[in-house]
Amino acid sequence: MQQSFIVLGNGLTDLYEFQALIDYNHERIDRLVFFHTPKSKHQRSSVALIMQPTTNRKFQAMYIMLDAVNYPYPNSNKKYALIQSFATPYQIEMVGIDVHAPDDYPELDLYFNYLKSVLRLQRWIPPLE
């Protein structure tokens, strides 16, 4: 099965696209994941929607907004709370994990491979087939 990240921007308009993805695809969403980078220089968090695999298990989409939110601990922020408010009505599981920052990798593809391995270790996406 191919598992791919689909990158959205990190601005306000992209936040509303993220909301639309949740509103129109909430039945397909497996979970929402916050990738926190508290040890990085900028302390940002990325957020991803992990979709369920397609019916024939050939593809699994993961929509991500990189460095879209200020790190929410110890003080939360409006953007973080807004994203949570999008998922709450649909009872979408929300999880968070501390990871390396995208800037730690020379290429975005390498970073996405790293994130996929983190997701597999947590059993939040299926293993390689």
GIURJO-V236172 format. One record per residue. N is the residue number from 1. SS is DSSP state (H for helix, E for strand, C for the rest). D_CENTER is the distance of its C-alpha to the mean C-alpha in Angstrom with 2 decimals. Layout:
n=N ss=SS d_center=D_CENTER
n=N ss=SS d_center=D_CENTER
This chain:
n=1 ss=C d_center=18.92
n=2 ss=E d_center=16.89
n=3 ss=E d_center=13.13
n=4 ss=E d_center=11.67
n=5 ss=E d_center=8.81
n=6 ss=E d_center=9.90
n=7 ss=E d_center=9.68
n=8 ss=E d_center=10.33
n=9 ss=C d_center=12.25
n=10 ss=C d_center=11.81
n=11 ss=C d_center=14.95
n=12 ss=H d_center=16.19
n=13 ss=H d_center=16.84
n=14 ss=H d_center=13.32
n=15 ss=H d_center=12.36
n=16 ss=H d_center=14.96
n=17 ss=H d_center=13.76
n=18 ss=H d_center=10.39
n=19 ss=H d_center=12.92
n=20 ss=H d_center=15.01
n=21 ss=H d_center=12.49
n=22 ss=H d_center=12.25
n=23 ss=H d_center=16.02
n=24 ss=H d_center=17.12
n=25 ss=H d_center=14.95
n=26 ss=C d_center=14.47
n=27 ss=C d_center=16.72
n=28 ss=C d_center=14.57
n=29 ss=E d_center=11.25
n=30 ss=E d_center=11.20
n=31 ss=E d_center=8.70
n=32 ss=E d_center=5.96
n=33 ss=E d_center=4.47
n=34 ss=E d_center=5.52
n=35 ss=E d_center=6.57
n=36 ss=E d_center=10.05
n=37 ss=C d_center=12.83
n=38 ss=C d_center=15.96
n=39 ss=C d_center=18.36
n=40 ss=C d_center=17.66
n=41 ss=C d_center=20.13
n=42 ss=C d_center=18.01
n=43 ss=C d_center=15.92
n=44 ss=E d_center=12.74
n=45 ss=E d_center=9.19
n=46 ss=E d_center=6.06
n=47 ss=E d_center=3.44
n=48 ss=E d_center=1.41
n=49 ss=E d_center=4.89
n=50 ss=E d_center=6.68
n=51 ss=E d_center=10.12
n=52 ss=C d_center=13.37
n=53 ss=C d_center=15.42
n=54 ss=C d_center=18.11
n=55 ss=C d_center=21.47
n=56 ss=C d_center=23.04
n=57 ss=C d_center=20.13
n=58 ss=C d_center=20.23
n=59 ss=E d_center=16.68
n=60 ss=E d_center=13.13
n=61 ss=E d_center=10.68
n=62 ss=E d_center=6.94
n=63 ss=E d_center=6.39
n=64 ss=E d_center=4.68
n=65 ss=E d_center=6.72
n=66 ss=E d_center=8.11
n=67 ss=E d_center=10.18
n=68 ss=E d_center=10.04
n=69 ss=E d_center=11.29
n=70 ss=E d_center=14.19
n=71 ss=C d_center=13.92
n=72 ss=C d_center=14.84
n=73 ss=C d_center=17.40
n=74 ss=C d_center=20.30
n=75 ss=C d_center=20.23
n=76 ss=C d_center=17.57
n=77 ss=C d_center=17.27
n=78 ss=H d_center=17.47
n=79 ss=H d_center=14.19
n=80 ss=H d_center=12.33
n=81 ss=H d_center=14.89
n=82 ss=H d_center=14.63
n=83 ss=H d_center=11.00
n=84 ss=H d_center=12.17
n=85 ss=H d_center=15.25
n=86 ss=H d_center=13.66
n=87 ss=H d_center=12.46
n=88 ss=H d_center=15.56
n=89 ss=C d_center=18.19
n=90 ss=C d_center=16.71
n=91 ss=C d_center=16.33
n=92 ss=C d_center=12.74
n=93 ss=C d_center=11.99
n=94 ss=E d_center=9.78
n=95 ss=E d_center=9.45
n=96 ss=E d_center=9.08
n=97 ss=E d_center=10.31
n=98 ss=E d_center=12.19
n=99 ss=C d_center=11.85
n=100 ss=C d_center=13.79
n=101 ss=C d_center=13.23
n=102 ss=H d_center=12.89
n=103 ss=H d_center=16.54
n=104 ss=H d_center=17.65
n=105 ss=C d_center=17.50
n=106 ss=C d_center=20.03
n=107 ss=C d_center=18.02
n=108 ss=H d_center=14.48
n=109 ss=H d_center=15.11
n=110 ss=H d_center=16.03
n=111 ss=H d_center=12.91
n=112 ss=H d_center=10.86
n=113 ss=H d_center=13.57
n=114 ss=H d_center=13.15
n=115 ss=H d_center=9.47
n=116 ss=H d_center=10.71
n=117 ss=H d_center=13.62
n=118 ss=H d_center=11.87
n=119 ss=H d_center=10.13
n=120 ss=H d_center=13.67
n=121 ss=H d_center=15.44
n=122 ss=C d_center=13.78
n=123 ss=C d_center=14.64
n=124 ss=C d_center=11.30
n=125 ss=C d_center=12.01
n=126 ss=C d_center=15.67
n=127 ss=C d_center=17.69
n=128 ss=C d_center=19.10
n=129 ss=C d_center=22.07
